[in-house]
Amino acid sequence: MLLTVTLNLALDVTYEVPRVEWHGANRVAAVHARAGGKGVNVARVLRALGHDAVVCGFVGGPDGAAASSELRRSGLRDALVAIAGETRRTVVVVDRECGAATGFWEPGPEVAEGEWRRFLDVYDGLLGQSEVVVLAGSLPSGLPADAYATLSRRARERGVPAVLDADDEALRRGLRGRPAVVKPNAEELARAVPGADIVGAAAALRQAGAEAVVASAGCDGLVAVTPDGRWRARPPEAVTGNATGAGDAAVAALAAGLVARRSWPERLIDAVAVSAAAVHAPVAGAFDPSAFARYRQQIEVEDLDGGGLEPDGAQPCR
């Protein structure tokens, strides 16, 4: 079983419009509403890849009830902890004409100390059944800033590797729990290590506690700095569409590769392929299976220690 933790779970609402008129009325062509948040998206992709995934986090209020109900309808298992606060909403507007997506994220509920303690009891019980735990997304108000360090440390004590996907203080403090993999995007990495190139910044996160760092370089793919070496994997072509859940899809592939003990180049191929295939899907947490299969056959991985690329030598998008 793979456990995904979404402490700031959301009800994701996606509007598809023919063309966005930002200062006028927009007629919505299609609406999608379902449980969301980074860990939930990861769990959906894991299930589509054939893995048993369980969603853990907080839910509250009518939107929380709607999210919980949708999870059950979609076939995902959950171990959600009820809170007094209201589950947040996220809204994504997809412009069909240009293929671009714009997101609006609500901040989330206030979590009481007793609710956090109750969550830790549930989490500890689930760790005994888990092969990997994914810790993903923002922290709701009321939780300690080192919440991810606590969760990663508890997992490590039970022999369960943790994959951390977070930003700002949650990322910096989460490194103290010594996660097995940290997966920032380029902007998150720049905030964590200002002024460094992507490889140097990833190496700095390793020194701060991460065992391995896989950083997204946008259209230039993924860069991995690990105990076994350093690599870059690129998508075979430019991909346009709804990129909202692309990073979450990559995290799912990395977690699956960790369970299967695949080599780092193999993990990167899967992560880049499913991330690119996710851009073809209309909502986060999904991907196009045919695109995934096609991309997997086309992606090449470059060994950064083999002299083929300087650490700061990011290539232009093709």
Sequence and secondary structure as in RCSB ss.txt:
>XXXX:A:sequence
MLLTVTLNLALDVTYEVPRVEWHGANRVAAVHARAGGKGVNVARVLRALGHDAVVCGFVGGPDGAAASSELRRSG
LRDALVAIAGETRRTVVVVDRECGAATGFWEPGPEVAEGEWRRFLDVYDGLLGQSEVVVLAGSLPSGLPADAYAT
LSRRARERGVPAVLDADDEALRRGLRGRPAVVKPNAEELARAVPGADIVGAAAALRQAGAEAVVASAGCDGLVAV
TPDGRWRARPPEAVTGNATGAGDAAVAALAAGLVARRSWPERLIDAVAVSAAAVHAPVAGAFDPSAFARYRQQIE
VEDLDGGGLEPDGAQPCR
>XXXX:A:secstr
 EEEEETT EEEEEEEESS  TTS    SEEEEEEESHHHHHHHHHHHTT  EEEEEEE HHHHHHHHHHHHHHT
 EEEEEE SS  EEEEEEEETTT  EEEEE    B  HHHHHHHHHHHHHHHTT SEEEEES   BTS TTHHHH
HHHHHHHTT  EEEE  HHHHHHHGGG  SEE  BHHHHHHHSTT  HHHHHHHHHHTT SEEEEE GGG EEEE
ETTEEEEE  SS   S  TTHHHHHHHHHHHHHHHT  HHHHHHHHHHHHHHHHTSSSTT   HHHHHHHHHH  
EEETTTTSS TT      
